[in-house]
Amino acid sequence: MDNSNNNPFLASNQFNNSGQTPANFGATNPSGNNPPANSGDIYQNLYQSPFTPGMPAANPLNKNYADMTGEERKEASRIAKAKNRIDLMKTVGLIVVSLLAVLFIGLFIWMWVKWNDASTNVKGKVDVAVAEAKNELQTKLESEFEEKEKYPYKVFTGPTDLGELSFEYPKTWSLYVQSSANRGGDYAAYLNPGQVNVVQDDTVMALRVSIKGTLFDQAISDFAEKVRSGDMTLSTTVVNGNNVNVYTGKLDNEYQGIICVFKLRDKTVMLQTDSTSVFSDDFYRILKTVKFNS
């Protein structure tokens, strides 16, 4: 069976064998309808536009410099310069980032050192301030203690419910409370240099303190007769802001002494020294320091 009429490639070969080429194919077409030379015949296009699929674009850098044309060399130079600029920018960026990192680390270390120094300094200052405060307090207490030790007087304090009578007396004196009046009655205390002697009427005491339940008017009436007889003299002085009576002269025990009498609430206070020649100055100084709650 002859398939030459149905196979275009076989037909092409037949035409080629007869001396015709795809370029002049149809020139002697018996039908007389000759197609134009550039009519896009498939055979003519195959010969004139060879098809090369997948061919990569030409890259001048893939060639040797000696094999490049002038245009390719210019293009290669341009590409190389662009690549160098990119590499330079990357390098500069890396250097800048590295410098910033070093700067940040250095700044962090500097701030940490400053903070640590400041914290240490504050703690040190606090410790120094506390130590100085302690030293100042200790010095103050020692100074106060020394002043108290140098101060030649102690403080006598009577019962609170009896007006809390108080006064200063020489620290070389001793105190003996005979009756505290806790269960009522009179209060009696005795003071004397060194030690207190046996309490008797004929014993000389530097100071006798008594708080009696006797009314004040009744108490001073006992001294009025002695004043009239000339055994004692009456004067006044200020005690705790009040004028009080002071009797000087012959006592019941025949000694020459001084008695201060004043009212304290519903009681009568008597302060007495048994010797004007020995304890007069101490007695009047004691009167200047007397305090009580009236």
C-alpha positions as CSV (number, residue, x, y, z in Angstrom):
1,M,0.0,0.0,0.0
2,D,1.4,3.4,-0.9
3,N,1.1,6.0,1.9
4,S,3.3,8.6,0.2
5,N,0.3,10.8,-0.5
6,N,-0.7,10.8,3.3
7,N,2.8,11.3,4.8
8,P,4.0,14.9,4.4
9,F,7.6,13.9,5.2
10,L,7.6,11.3,2.4
11,A,6.0,13.8,0.1
12,S,8.7,16.3,1.1
13,N,11.3,13.8,0.2
14,Q,9.7,13.1,-3.2
15,F,9.7,16.8,-3.9
16,N,13.3,17.0,-2.9
17,N,14.1,14.1,-5.2
18,S,12.5,16.0,-8.1
19,G,14.8,18.9,-7.5
20,Q,12.5,21.1,-5.5
21,T,13.4,22.5,-2.0
22,P,11.2,23.8,0.7
23,A,12.3,27.2,-0.3
24,N,10.7,26.9,-3.8
25,F,8.1,24.4,-2.9
26,G,4.9,25.2,-4.8
27,A,6.7,27.2,-7.5
28,T,5.5,24.8,-10.1
29,N,2.3,23.8,-8.3
30,P,0.1,22.4,-11.1
31,S,-2.9,24.0,-9.5
32,G,-1.4,27.4,-10.2
33,N,-2.0,28.7,-6.7
34,N,1.5,29.4,-5.5
35,P,1.6,30.6,-1.8
36,P,3.7,33.6,-1.0
37,A,7.4,33.1,-0.2
38,N,6.9,34.3,3.5
39,S,3.5,32.8,4.1
40,G,4.8,31.0,7.2
41,D,4.8,27.5,5.7
42,I,5.8,25.1,8.4
43,Y,8.7,23.7,6.4
44,Q,10.1,27.1,5.5
45,N,9.9,28.2,9.2
46,L,11.7,25.1,10.3
47,Y,14.6,26.0,8.1
48,Q,14.6,29.7,8.7
49,S,14.0,29.8,12.6
50,P,15.7,26.8,14.2
51,F,14.2,26.0,17.6
52,T,16.6,25.6,20.6
53,P,14.5,25.2,23.7
54,G,16.1,25.6,27.2
55,M,19.2,27.6,26.0
56,P,20.4,29.9,28.8
57,A,21.0,33.5,28.3
58,A,24.5,34.4,27.5
59,N,26.7,35.5,30.5
60,P,29.9,37.2,29.7
61,L,31.5,36.1,33.0
62,N,31.3,32.5,31.9
63,K,33.7,33.3,29.0
64,N,37.4,33.9,29.1
65,Y,38.3,37.5,28.9
66,A,40.2,37.0,25.7
67,D,37.2,35.4,24.0
68,M,34.9,38.3,24.9
69,T,33.8,41.0,22.5
70,G,34.1,44.7,23.5
71,E,30.4,44.8,24.6
72,E,30.8,41.6,26.6
73,R,33.8,43.0,28.4
74,K,32.0,46.2,29.3
75,E,29.0,44.2,30.6
76,A,31.4,41.9,32.6
77,S,33.1,44.9,34.0
78,R,29.8,46.5,35.0
79,I,28.6,43.2,36.7
80,A,31.9,42.9,38.5
81,K,31.7,46.5,39.8
82,A,28.1,46.0,41.0
83,K,29.2,42.8,42.7
84,N,32.1,44.5,44.4
85,R,29.8,47.3,45.6
86,I,27.4,44.8,47.1
87,D,30.3,43.0,48.8
88,L,31.6,46.3,50.1
89,M,28.2,47.3,51.4
90,K,27.9,43.9,53.2
91,T,31.4,44.3,54.7
92,V,30.7,47.9,55.8
93,G,27.3,46.8,57.3
94,L,29.0,43.9,59.1
95,I,31.7,46.3,60.5
96,V,29.0,48.8,61.6
97,V,27.0,46.1,63.3
98,S,30.1,44.7,65.0
99,L,31.1,48.2,66.2
100,L,27.6,48.8,67.6
101,A,27.7,45.4,69.3
102,V,31.1,46.3,70.9
103,L,29.8,49.7,71.8
104,F,26.7,48.3,73.4
105,I,28.7,45.7,75.4
106,G,31.2,48.3,76.5
107,L,28.3,50.7,77.5
108,F,26.7,47.8,79.4
109,I,29.9,47.0,81.2
110,W,30.5,50.7,82.0
111,M,27.0,51.1,83.4
112,W,27.3,47.9,85.5
113,V,30.6,49.1,86.9
114,K,29.1,52.5,87.7
115,W,26.1,50.9,89.3
116,N,28.2,48.5,91.3
117,D,30.5,51.4,92.5
118,A,27.5,53.5,93.4
119,S,25.9,50.7,95.3
120,T,29.1,50.0,97.1
121,N,29.6,53.7,97.9
122,V,26.0,54.0,99.2
123,K,26.4,50.9,101.3
124,G,29.7,52.2,102.5
125,K,28.3,55.6,103.3
126,V,25.4,54.0,105.2
127,D,27.8,51.9,107.2
128,V,29.9,54.9,107.9
129,A,26.9,57.0,108.9
130,V,25.6,54.2,111.2
131,A,29.1,53.8,112.7
132,E,29.4,57.5,113.3
133,A,25.9,57.7,114.8
134,K,26.8,54.8,117.1
135,N,30.0,56.5,118.1
136,E,28.3,59.8,118.7
137,L,25.6,58.1,120.8
138,Q,28.2,56.2,122.7
139,T,30.3,59.3,123.2
140,K,27.1,61.2,124.3
141,L,26.2,58.5,126.8
142,E,29.7,58.3,128.2
143,S,29.8,62.1,128.5
144,E,26.5,62.1,130.3
145,F,27.6,59.3,132.5
146,E,30.8,61.2,133.3
147,E,28.9,64.3,134.0
148,K,26.6,62.4,136.3
149,E,29.5,60.8,138.0
150,K,31.1,64.3,138.4
151,Y,27.7,65.7,139.6
152,P,28.0,65.7,143.3
153,Y,24.3,65.2,144.0
154,K,21.7,62.4,144.0
155,V,17.9,62.8,143.8
156,F,15.6,61.9,146.7
157,T,12.1,60.9,145.7
158,G,9.2,60.4,148.2
159,P,6.0,58.4,147.8
160,T,3.9,59.2,144.8
161,D,0.6,59.2,146.7
162,L,2.1,61.8,149.2
163,G,2.8,64.4,146.5
164,E,6.1,62.8,145.2
165,L,8.4,65.1,147.2
166,S,11.9,65.3,145.7
167,F,15.1,67.2,146.1
168,E,18.8,66.9,145.5
169,Y,21.3,65.9,148.2
170,P,25.1,65.3,148.3
171,K,25.9,61.9,146.7
172,T,28.3,61.3,149.7
173,W,25.2,61.1,152.0
174,S,23.4,57.9,152.7
175,L,19.6,57.5,152.9
176,Y,17.6,55.5,155.3
177,V,13.8,55.3,155.1
178,Q,12.4,54.4,158.5
179,S,8.7,54.5,157.6
180,S,7.4,54.5,154.0
181,A,3.7,55.2,155.0
182,N,2.6,52.4,152.6
183,R,-0.2,51.4,155.1
184,G,-0.9,54.9,156.3
185,G,0.7,56.9,159.0
186,D,3.7,59.2,158.8
187,Y,6.6,59.1,156.4
188,A,10.1,59.4,157.9
189,A,13.5,59.3,156.2
190,Y,17.0,60.2,157.4
191,L,20.1,61.3,155.5
192,N,23.7,61.6,156.7
193,P,27.2,61.7,155.3
194,G,28.8,58.3,155.0
195,Q,26.3,56.2,156.9
196,V,23.1,57.0,158.8
197,N,23.5,56.8,162.5
198,V,21.1,55.0,164.8
199,V,17.9,56.9,164.7
200,Q,17.4,58.6,168.1
201,D,16.4,62.1,169.2
202,D,19.9,62.9,170.5
203,T,21.6,61.7,167.3
204,V,22.9,64.4,164.9
205,M,21.4,64.0,161.5
206,A,22.3,66.0,158.4
207,L,18.7,65.9,157.3
208,R,15.5,64.5,158.7
209,V,12.5,64.3,156.3
210,S,9.0,63.8,157.7
211,I,5.5,63.9,156.0
212,K,2.9,64.0,158.7
213,G,-0.8,63.9,158.7
214,T,-0.9,66.8,161.1
215,L,-2.6,69.9,159.8
216,F,-0.3,72.7,158.7
217,D,-1.8,75.3,161.1
218,Q,-1.5,73.0,164.0
219,A,2.1,72.1,163.1
220,I,3.4,75.7,163.0
221,S,1.5,76.5,166.3
222,D,4.0,74.3,168.1
223,F,6.9,76.6,166.8
224,A,5.1,79.9,167.6
225,E,5.8,79.5,171.3
226,K,9.5,79.0,170.6
227,V,9.6,82.1,168.5
228,R,7.9,84.1,171.2
229,S,10.4,82.8,173.8
230,G,13.3,83.6,171.6
231,D,14.5,80.0,171.3
232,M,13.9,80.2,167.5
233,T,13.6,82.8,164.8
234,L,11.2,82.8,161.9
235,S,12.0,83.6,158.3
236,T,10.5,82.7,155.0
237,T,12.0,81.3,151.8
238,V,10.6,80.1,148.4
239,V,10.2,76.3,147.9
240,N,8.7,75.0,144.7
241,G,7.3,78.5,144.0
242,N,5.7,78.9,147.4
243,N,6.6,80.9,150.5
244,V,7.4,78.6,153.4
245,N,8.3,79.1,157.0
246,V,11.9,78.5,158.2
247,Y,12.6,78.2,161.9
248,T,16.2,78.5,163.1
249,G,17.4,77.9,166.7
250,K,17.2,75.6,169.6
251,L,15.7,72.2,168.7
252,D,13.9,69.7,171.0
253,N,17.2,67.7,171.3
254,E,19.0,70.9,172.4
255,Y,20.9,71.1,169.2
256,Q,21.1,74.3,167.2
257,G,19.4,73.5,163.9
258,I,17.0,74.6,161.2
259,I,13.4,73.4,160.4
260,C,11.5,74.2,157.2
261,V,7.7,73.6,157.4
262,F,5.3,73.7,154.5
263,K,1.9,72.3,153.4
264,L,1.7,69.4,151.0
265,R,-2.0,68.6,150.1
266,D,-3.6,67.6,153.4
267,K,-0.2,66.8,154.9
268,T,2.6,68.8,156.5
269,V,6.2,68.4,155.4
270,M,9.2,69.1,157.8
271,L,12.8,69.2,156.7
272,Q,15.2,69.5,159.6
273,T,19.0,69.6,160.0
274,D,20.5,69.1,163.5
275,S,23.5,71.3,163.0
276,T,23.6,74.9,161.7
277,S,27.3,75.1,161.9
278,V,28.0,72.0,159.8
279,F,25.0,71.5,157.4
280,S,23.5,75.0,157.1
281,D,24.8,75.5,153.5
282,D,23.7,72.0,152.4
283,F,20.3,72.5,154.0
284,Y,19.5,75.8,152.1
285,R,20.8,74.3,148.9
286,I,18.4,71.3,149.3
287,L,15.5,73.8,149.9
288,K,16.3,75.3,146.5
289,T,15.8,72.0,144.7
290,V,12.7,70.8,146.5
291,K,9.8,69.9,144.2
292,F,6.4,68.3,144.9
293,N,2.9,67.9,143.3
294,S,0.5,70.0,145.3
